[in-house]
Amino acid sequence: MSLNSVVESVTARIIERSKVSRRRYLALMERNRAKGVSRPRLACGNLAHAIAAAASDKPELMRPTSTNLGIVTTYNDMLSAHQPYGRYPDQIKLFAREVGATAQVAGGAPAMCDGVTQGQEGMELSLFSRDVIAMSTAVGLSHGMFEGVALLGICDKIVPGLLMGALRFGHLPTILIPAGPMPSGLPNKEKQRIRQLYVQGKVGQDRLMEAENASYHSAGTCTFYGTANTNQMMVEIMGLMMPDSAFINPNTPLRQAVTRASVHRLAEISLNGEDVRPLAHCVDEKAIVNAAVGLLATGGSTNHTIHLPAIARAAGIIIDWEDLSRLSAVVPLMTRVYPSGSEDVNAFNHVGGMPTVIAELSRAGLLHTDIMTVSRGGFADYACRASLQDDEVVYTHAKPSLDRDILRDVSEPFKVDGGIKLMTGNVGRGIYKSSAISEEHLTVEAPARVFHDQHDVATAFQNGELEQDTVVVVRFQGPEANGMPELHKLTPTLGVLQDRGYKVALLTDGRMSGASGKVPAAIHVGPEAQVGGPIAKVRDGDMIRVCAVTGQIEVLVDAAEWDARDVVPPPPPALGTGRELFALMRSVHDPAEAGASAMLAQMDRVIETVGDDIH
């Protein structure tokens, strides 16, 4: 089928908007390839330092035409999703030697767990940890020892950070190697029920801890469809990992076989390989649009309305929330995976998973099928299911969904749109995810209750102050205020109020978790309160309309009165848990719609100063 006209027009809009920045990016990547640091151009002393501990690999590493793969790892064994990566470097080195290549750990990057820091002070470091990961990736690759790159990462800010850093070395072919989701434990819906009972005081901490342990119980990614698993979907639909590798469980024969195949393929596409495929040419405007389509079709995390613009900018590509909103109007919601449904990513994978999604979206003309991917057969390979045969990975064409309660085709979707809506009004510009919202809650008009801290919302709830229709406004939660933490702790509280029959919505310049679900929320609202955005004018009792049907976030007061109002001054900055170390990043970032990155904001200023004189 021919490409959908809206997908085509949005892609053209992005290409035109990105013309100058993309040209400069590609010129810089060509400069890296032709003149930048690389193993053959290192002095003898430089190279001796790099191979001093390489033992039997030394002879190969001294050959300028050999292939050495750089591993950037985000391993730690506190983060369940990344615990399996502890064994990967040794495995990758063995797999590389099978095809005459070598591999070295280029460096490590931090990997914080948003599940551990959720509702805690550490969450205020979370978003800007993405910049730290990107810079850590760049530090590792700056040695110039590598002809290809293996990225080991899965979770929230980690995959975007790895890609942002690797894209500044986009002359190098790159593959992301996942580790997979943990097996299913306590159903996510039951976990959420226990959380709501705990908020109401109906069960104690022992029961809550029992439920949490039964849900998060072993190595692997959390099984709900939050930011971590959306990352895996996104990288697969962009063609940056081996086909059908996102959702294979850890510590299984198929998972290890796919890892082995990934390493072998990376050697083939490396700078000295037979089929060179630089990351800079894999991540183009069409691949970014494919990532957006996948986000919408699967009801993925709203965090990617920040991460995808940041990843794109690292490749010289500029997208905005209007692009996502336009695509959302024509991309149907094909999946019901928790929090938008009762089943988890393991069930989604079992009934067809990414191969079925990609096959169906491709048939409907909603994906660019002509992008460069890391797989030998191009994008068509991603519509195939992986299995194991005689210890080798084999692929067969994707089959239709085995369960239409979890995964449907484009002709009979769960919803006709992708559920990401650009929201505008006198209070600013934000994002709304409607894929898990019931129709009766798409429009909420109620008086405001204003807070400057998510913990104060819980206190007000416990004191019975929120027993009414209300729009909860939580402000001074943007990037410049406190690093834009996720406000997932609000979800059980607001969910209880909604279950009691009240009309409830959230309006915030902060973020919600990728696991947030049934409560209407206009989030990422900008300009943020910290810089004097209009959300800082809202007062307790103001009537607010949050309507996903019309895309409206409006404070219903007289225009003259609204214009005359003063903004509330910001609270003092919070200190402790290292938050003061990130003050610089908070002061120089870009808005959420541009990716909320301090690093990219300064990078773009430097590139603009140089202009087209890259060489």
C-alpha positions in Angstrom: 0.0 0.0 0.0 1.2 3.6 -0.7 2.3 5.7 2.2 -0.5 7.4 4.2 -0.8 11.1 3.1 -0.5 12.5 6.6 2.6 10.4 7.4 4.0 11.6 4.2 3.2 15.3 4.9 4.5 15.2 8.4 7.7 13.6 7.2 8.1 16.3 4.6 7.4 19.0 7.2 10.2 17.5 9.4 12.6 17.3 6.5 12.0 20.9 5.5 12.3 22.1 9.1 15.5 20.1 9.6 17.2 21.0 6.3 20.0 23.1 7.7 20.7 21.2 10.9 20.6 17.8 9.3 23.0 18.9 6.6 25.4 20.2 9.2 25.1 17.0 11.2 25.9 14.7 8.2 28.8 16.9 7.3 30.2 16.6 10.8 29.8 12.8 10.7 31.6 12.7 7.4 34.4 14.8 9.0 34.5 12.3 11.9 34.9 9.4 9.4 37.5 11.1 7.2 39.6 13.0 9.7 38.5 12.2 13.2 40.2 10.0 15.8 40.3 6.3 14.7 42.5 3.3 15.5 44.6 3.4 12.3 45.4 7.1 13.0 46.5 6.7 16.6 50.1 7.1 17.5 52.0 4.1 18.8 51.9 5.3 22.4 48.1 5.9 22.2 47.5 2.4 20.8 49.8 0.7 23.3 47.8 2.2 26.1 44.5 1.0 24.6 45.7 -2.6 24.1 47.9 -3.1 27.1 45.4 -5.4 28.8 44.0 -7.0 25.6 46.1 -10.2 26.0 45.5 -12.6 23.0 43.5 -9.9 21.1 46.6 -7.7 20.8 47.7 -8.9 17.3 44.2 -8.2 15.9 43.9 -4.8 17.5 47.3 -3.8 16.0 46.0 -4.6 12.5 44.5 -1.4 11.0 42.0 -3.3 8.9 40.6 -5.5 11.7 37.3 -4.9 13.4 37.1 -3.9 17.0 33.6 -3.4 18.6 33.1 -0.9 21.4 30.7 -1.9 24.1 29.0 0.9 26.0 27.3 -0.7 29.0 24.9 0.5 31.6 25.1 -2.5 33.7 24.4 -2.5 37.4 22.8 -5.2 39.5 20.4 -3.0 41.4 18.4 -2.4 38.3 16.6 -5.6 37.4 16.4 -4.8 33.7 20.2 -4.3 33.5 21.4 -7.0 35.9 21.7 -9.5 32.9 24.2 -7.2 31.3 26.8 -8.2 33.8 27.7 -11.3 31.7 27.3 -9.6 28.2 30.8 -8.1 27.7 32.5 -11.5 28.0 29.8 -13.1 25.8 30.2 -10.4 23.2 34.0 -10.8 23.1 33.5 -14.5 22.4 30.9 -14.0 19.8 33.1 -11.3 18.1 36.0 -13.7 17.9 33.8 -16.2 16.1 33.7 -13.9 13.1 37.3 -12.6 13.3 36.6 -9.5 15.3 37.5 -8.2 18.7 35.5 -6.3 21.3 36.4 -4.0 24.3 34.2 -2.2 26.9 34.5 1.4 25.7 32.9 2.7 28.9 30.1 2.6 31.3 27.2 4.9 31.9 24.9 5.3 34.9 21.6 3.7 35.0 19.2 4.9 37.6 15.9 3.1 38.3 12.9 5.3 38.2 11.0 2.6 40.1 13.4 3.0 43.0 13.5 6.8 42.9 9.7 7.3 42.2 8.3 9.8 44.7 11.8 10.3 46.3 14.3 13.1 46.1 16.5 11.1 43.7 13.8 11.4 41.0 14.8 15.0 40.5 18.1 13.7 39.0 16.3 11.4 36.6 15.7 13.4 33.4 19.1 15.1 33.4 20.7 11.7 33.9 19.9 11.3 30.3 22.4 14.0 29.4 25.0 12.4 31.7 24.5 9.0 29.9 24.9 10.7 26.5 28.1 12.4 27.7 29.4 9.2 29.2 28.8 7.4 25.9 30.7 10.1 24.1 33.6 9.8 26.6 33.8 6.0 25.9 33.7 6.4 22.2 36.2 9.4 22.1 39.1 7.0 22.3 38.6 6.2 18.6 39.4 2.5 19.0 36.2 1.1 17.4 34.7 0.3 14.0 31.3 -0.5 15.5 29.3 0.1 18.7 27.2 -2.2 20.9 24.9 -0.3 23.2 23.7 -2.2 26.3 20.7 -0.4 27.8 17.0 -0.8 28.3 15.3 1.5 30.7 13.8 5.0 30.9 16.4 7.7 30.3 19.1 5.2 29.5 18.2 4.2 25.9 17.6 7.9 24.8 20.8 8.9 26.5 22.8 6.1 24.8 21.4 7.1 21.4 22.0 10.8 21.9 25.6 10.1 22.7 26.2 7.5 20.0 24.6 9.8 17.3 27.4 12.3 17.8 29.7 9.4 16.7 27.1 8.6 13.9 29.8 7.6 11.4 30.1 4.4 13.5 27.7 1.5 12.8 25.7 0.8 16.0 23.4 -1.8 17.4 21.4 -1.8 20.6 21.4 -5.2 22.3 18.5 -5.6 24.8 18.2 -8.1 27.6 14.4 -8.5 27.7 11.5 -8.3 30.2 11.2 -10.4 33.4 8.7 -13.3 33.3 5.2 -12.3 34.4 4.5 -12.1 38.1 1.5 -10.6 40.0 -0.7 -9.0 37.3 -0.2 -5.3 37.0 -3.9 -4.6 37.5 -3.8 -6.4 40.9 -0.7 -4.5 41.9 -2.5 -1.2 41.1 -5.6 -2.4 43.1 -3.4 -3.1 46.2 -1.8 0.3 45.8 -5.1 2.0 45.8 -6.3 0.1 48.8 -3.1 1.1 50.7 -3.7 4.8 49.8 -7.2 4.4 51.4 -5.7 2.7 54.5 -7.6 -0.6 53.8 -4.4 -2.7 53.7 -1.1 -2.3 55.5 2.5 -1.9 54.4 3.1 -5.7 54.8 0.4 -6.4 52.2 1.7 -3.7 49.9 5.2 -5.0 50.1 4.1 -8.5 49.4 2.3 -7.3 46.2 5.2 -5.2 45.0 7.6 -8.1 45.5 5.3 -10.4 43.6 5.2 -7.9 40.7 8.9 -7.0 40.6 10.4 -10.4 41.2 13.4 -11.3 39.0 15.9 -10.1 36.4 14.5 -8.2 33.4 12.5 -5.2 32.6 9.3 -4.5 34.5 6.5 -6.1 32.6 4.1 -3.1 32.3 4.2 -1.0 29.1 6.0 2.0 30.5 9.0 4.0 29.3 11.5 1.1 29.4 9.5 -1.2 27.2 8.5 1.7 24.9 12.2 2.3 24.5 12.6 -1.3 23.2 9.6 -1.0 20.9 11.0 2.3 19.5 14.5 1.1 18.8 13.1 -2.0 17.1 10.7 -0.1 14.9 13.6 2.2 13.9 15.6 -0.8 12.8 18.4 -0.3 15.3 18.3 -3.8 16.9 18.0 -7.2 15.5 14.4 -8.0 14.4 12.0 -9.3 17.1 14.6 -8.9 19.8 12.9 -6.5 22.1 10.7 -8.7 24.3 12.5 -12.1 24.6 13.0 -13.0 28.3 16.5 -12.9 29.8 18.5 -16.1 30.4 16.8 -18.1 27.7 18.5 -19.9 24.8 16.7 -17.6 22.3 17.9 -14.5 24.1 21.5 -15.6 24.0 21.2 -16.6 20.3 19.8 -13.2 19.4 22.7 -11.5 21.3 25.1 -13.7 19.4 23.5 -12.9 16.1 23.6 -9.2 17.0 27.3 -9.3 17.5 27.9 -11.2 14.3 25.8 -8.7 12.4 27.5 -5.7 14.0 30.8 -7.0 12.7 29.3 -7.3 9.2 28.0 -3.7 9.2 31.1 -2.2 10.9 33.5 0.2 9.2 35.7 -2.7 8.0 32.8 -5.0 7.4 31.2 -6.1 4.1 27.9 -4.1 4.6 28.7 -0.8 6.3 25.7 0.9 7.8 26.6 4.0 9.8 24.2 5.0 12.6 23.9 8.6 11.1 22.3 7.1 8.0 20.0 4.7 9.9 18.6 7.5 12.1 17.0 9.8 9.5 13.7 11.7 9.4 11.8 8.6 8.2 13.2 6.5 11.1 12.1 9.1 13.6 8.6 9.2 12.1 8.5 5.4 12.3 9.4 5.7 16.0 6.5 8.2 16.5 4.1 5.9 14.7 5.1 3.0 16.9 4.6 5.1 20.0 1.1 6.0 18.9 0.0 2.6 17.6 1.1 0.8 20.8 0.0 3.5 23.4 3.5 4.0 24.6 4.9 6.2 27.3 4.4 10.0 27.2 8.0 10.4 28.3 8.8 9.8 24.6 7.2 13.1 23.7 10.4 14.5 25.4 12.8 11.7 24.5 12.0 11.4 20.8 12.7 15.2 20.1 15.9 14.9 22.0 17.1 11.8 20.0 16.1 13.5 16.8 18.0 16.7 17.6 21.2 14.6 18.3 20.9 13.6 14.6 20.2 17.1 13.4 16.4 16.5 13.1 13.8 18.8 14.5 10.3 17.5 15.5 7.6 19.0 17.7 4.4 18.0 19.5 2.3 19.2 16.5 4.0 16.5 14.4 3.0 13.9 17.0 -0.5 15.2 17.3 -1.0 15.2 13.5 0.3 11.6 13.3 -1.9 10.6 16.2 -5.0 11.6 14.2 -4.3 8.8 11.6 -2.4 6.2 13.5 -4.9 3.8 15.3 -4.3 2.3 18.7 -3.6 -1.4 18.1 -2.7 -2.7 21.5 -4.1 -3.0 25.0 -1.1 -3.6 27.3 -1.1 -2.5 30.9 -1.8 0.3 31.9 -4.2 0.6 29.0 -5.2 -3.0 29.3 -5.0 -5.9 31.8 -2.2 -7.9 30.1 1.6 -7.2 30.1 4.3 -7.1 27.5 4.9 -10.9 27.8 1.3 -11.5 26.8 1.7 -8.9 24.0 4.8 -10.6 22.7 3.2 -14.1 22.9 0.2 -13.0 20.7 2.3 -11.5 18.0 4.4 -8.7 19.5 6.4 -6.3 17.4 6.6 -8.4 14.2 2.8 -8.4 13.9 2.5 -4.7 14.7 5.1 -3.8 12.1 3.6 -6.1 9.5 0.2 -4.6 10.0 1.4 -0.9 10.1 3.5 -1.5 7.0 0.5 -3.0 5.1 -1.6 0.0 6.0 1.0 2.4 4.7 1.7 4.0 8.1 5.4 3.2 8.2 8.4 4.1 6.0 9.6 0.7 4.8 12.5 2.1 2.8 14.7 3.1 5.8 18.2 1.8 6.3 18.3 -0.7 9.2 20.9 -2.9 10.9 19.3 -6.1 9.5 20.6 -7.5 6.2 17.2 -7.6 4.5 16.1 -4.1 5.5 12.9 -3.1 7.2 11.0 -6.1 5.8 12.9 -8.3 8.3 11.2 -6.6 11.2 7.9 -8.1 10.2 9.3 -11.5 11.0 9.2 -13.7 14.1 12.4 -15.0 15.6 12.8 -18.6 16.8 15.6 -21.0 17.5 16.6 -23.9 15.2 19.8 -25.9 15.8 21.1 -23.1 18.0 20.7 -20.5 15.2 18.1 -17.7 15.0 15.6 -18.2 12.1 12.9 -15.9 11.0 9.4 -16.6 9.7 6.8 -14.1 8.5 4.6 -12.6 11.3 1.2 -14.1 11.8 -2.0 -12.2 12.7 -2.7 -11.6 16.4 -3.5 -14.6 18.5 -5.7 -12.5 20.9 -7.6 -9.5 19.7 -8.2 -8.4 23.3 -4.5 -7.5 23.4 -3.5 -6.8 19.8 -5.6 -5.9 16.8 -5.1 -4.9 13.2 -5.4 -1.4 11.7 -8.9 -2.1 10.3 -10.5 -2.8 13.7 -8.4 -1.0 16.3 -9.1 -0.3 19.9 -9.3 3.4 19.1 -9.1 5.2 15.7 -6.4 7.5 16.9 -3.1 7.1 18.7 -4.1 9.0 21.8 -1.3 11.6 22.0 -2.9 15.1 21.8 -1.3 18.5 21.7 -3.1 20.6 24.3 -3.2 24.4 24.1 -5.0 27.3 25.9 -4.4 30.3 28.1 -2.5 28.1 30.6 0.1 27.0 28.0 1.0 24.1 25.7 1.2 20.5 26.8 0.6 16.8 26.0 -2.3 14.5 26.9 -2.3 10.7 26.5 -5.9 9.4 26.0 -5.2 5.8 25.2 -6.1 4.5 28.7 -8.7 7.2 29.4 -12.4 6.2 29.4 -14.6 8.3 27.1 -16.6 9.8 30.0 -13.4 11.3 31.4 -12.0 12.9 28.3 -13.5 16.3 29.3 -13.2 17.5 32.9 -14.3 21.0 33.9 -13.8 21.6 37.6 -12.3 24.0 40.2 -8.5 24.0 40.6 -6.6 22.9 43.7 -3.1 24.2 43.4 0.0 22.5 44.8 3.8 23.0 44.5 4.8 19.5 45.7 3.3 16.1 44.9 3.5 15.0 48.5 1.2 17.8 49.5 -1.5 16.3 47.2 -1.3 13.1 49.2 -1.6 15.0 52.5 -4.7 16.9 51.2 -6.2 13.6 50.1 -5.6 12.0 53.5 -7.2 15.1 55.2 -10.4 14.7 53.0 -9.8 18.0 51.2 -10.1 16.5 47.7 -13.5 14.9 48.0 -15.0 16.8 45.1 -14.7 17.3 41.3 -11.3 18.9 40.9 -8.4 19.7 38.6 -5.3 19.1 40.6 -2.6 21.6 39.5 1.0 20.7 40.4 3.4 23.3 39.3 7.1 24.2 39.7 7.8 20.7 38.4 9.5 21.6 35.1 13.1 21.1 34.0 14.3 24.5 35.3 12.4 24.2 38.6 13.5 20.8 39.9 14.6 18.6 36.9 11.1 17.6 35.9 10.6 14.5 38.1 7.9 12.0 37.3 4.8 12.5 39.5 3.7 8.8 39.4 3.0 8.9 43.1 -0.1 10.9 42.3 -1.6 8.1 40.2 -3.1 5.9 43.0 -4.5 9.0 44.9 -6.2 10.5 41.9 -7.4 7.1 40.7 -9.2 6.6 44.0 -10.9 9.9 43.7 -12.0 9.0 40.1 -13.3 5.6 41.3 -15.4 7.4 43.9 -17.3 9.1 41.1 -15.5 12.5 41.0 -14.4 14.3 37.9 -10.7 14.5 38.3 -7.8 15.7 36.1 -4.2 16.6 36.6 -2.6 19.8 35.1 1.2 20.0 35.5 4.4 21.3 34.1 6.0 18.1 35.3 6.0 14.5 33.9 3.9 11.5 34.7 5.3 7.9 34.6 5.0 5.9 31.4 2.9 3.6 33.6 0.3 6.3 34.3 -3.1 5.3 33.0 -6.7 6.1 33.7 -6.7 9.6 35.2 -6.8 12.5 32.6 -3.6 14.4 32.7 -2.3 17.4 30.8 1.4 17.2 31.3 4.7 18.9 30.3 2.8 22.2 30.3 5.0 25.0 29.1 6.2 27.6 29.6 6.8 26.1 33.0 5.9 28.0 36.2 9.6 28.5 37.1 10.1 30.9 34.2 6.9 32.7 34.7 4.7 30.6 32.5 0.9 31.2 32.8 0.5 28.0 34.9 2.0 30.2 37.7 -1.1 32.4 37.5 -3.6 29.7 38.4 -5.3 30.1 41.8 -7.3 27.8 44.0 -10.9 27.7 42.9 -10.4 28.8 39.3 -12.5 26.8 36.9 -10.4 24.8 34.5 -11.4 22.9 31.4 -9.2 20.0 30.4 -10.7 18.5 27.2 -8.9 15.9 25.1 -11.7 16.1 22.5 -10.9 19.7 21.6 -7.3 19.8 22.8 -8.1 22.5 25.3 -6.4 23.4 28.6 -8.1 26.6 29.7 -8.6 28.6 32.9 -12.1 29.9 32.6 -11.7 33.4 33.9 -12.2 36.8 32.3 -9.4 37.5 29.8 -8.6 40.9 31.2 -8.4 39.5 34.7 -6.2 36.7 33.6 -3.8 39.0 31.7 -3.6 41.3 34.8 -2.7 38.5 37.2 0.8 38.3 38.6 2.6 35.0 38.5 3.4 33.2 41.8 7.1 33.4 42.6 9.0 30.1 42.6 9.9 28.3 45.8 13.6 28.1 46.8 15.6 25.3 45.2 15.8 22.0 47.0 19.1 20.7 48.1 20.3 17.2 49.1 20.7 13.9 47.4 23.0 15.5 44.9 20.3 17.8 43.4 22.6 20.8 43.8 25.1 19.2 41.4 22.5 19.5 38.6 21.9 23.2 39.1 23.8 24.0 35.9 21.7 21.7 33.8 18.5 23.1 35.2 19.6 26.7 34.2 20.5 26.0 30.6 18.1 23.4 29.3 15.6 23.7 26.4 11.8 23.4 26.9 10.2 20.0 27.2 8.9 20.1 23.6 12.5 20.5 22.3 13.7 17.6 24.5 14.5 19.3 27.8 18.2 18.8 27.3 20.9 21.2 28.7 23.5 19.4 26.6 21.7 19.7 23.3 20.8 23.4 24.0 24.5 24.3 24.4 25.5 22.0 21.5 23.2 23.7 19.1 24.5 27.1 20.1 28.1 26.0 19.3 27.1 24.4 16.0 25.2 27.6 15.0 28.3 29.6 15.7 30.4 27.4 13.4 27.7 27.2 10.8 28.4 25.3 7.6 32.2 25.6 8.0 32.4 22.1 9.6 35.8 21.2 8.3 
